[in-house]
């Protein structure tokens, strides 16, 4: 997934790609979110910190500049690093 240099650039591309909204979200240090699903598609870029994302297919750790996509209804768990994380999230309802 392409890495964006600013929230403005990320937002512009997400809107061009048909996403409905873009938010910046801050996650607390060492936060663990157990398995859950979202009712929307999500395109995410890590702006700061790190997150370990666990899917049925395996787990991967993402750091600043990394991005990922999660389709609505995909079960996943999240574990944030010692500095927490800041995400840019594009949602498609």
Secondary structure, DSSP 8 states (H G I E B T S, - for coil): ----SSHHHHHHHHHHTT-SEEEEEEE-TT-EEEEE--SSEEEEEEEEEEEEEEETTEEEEEETT-EEEE-TT--EEEEEEEEEEEEEEEEE-
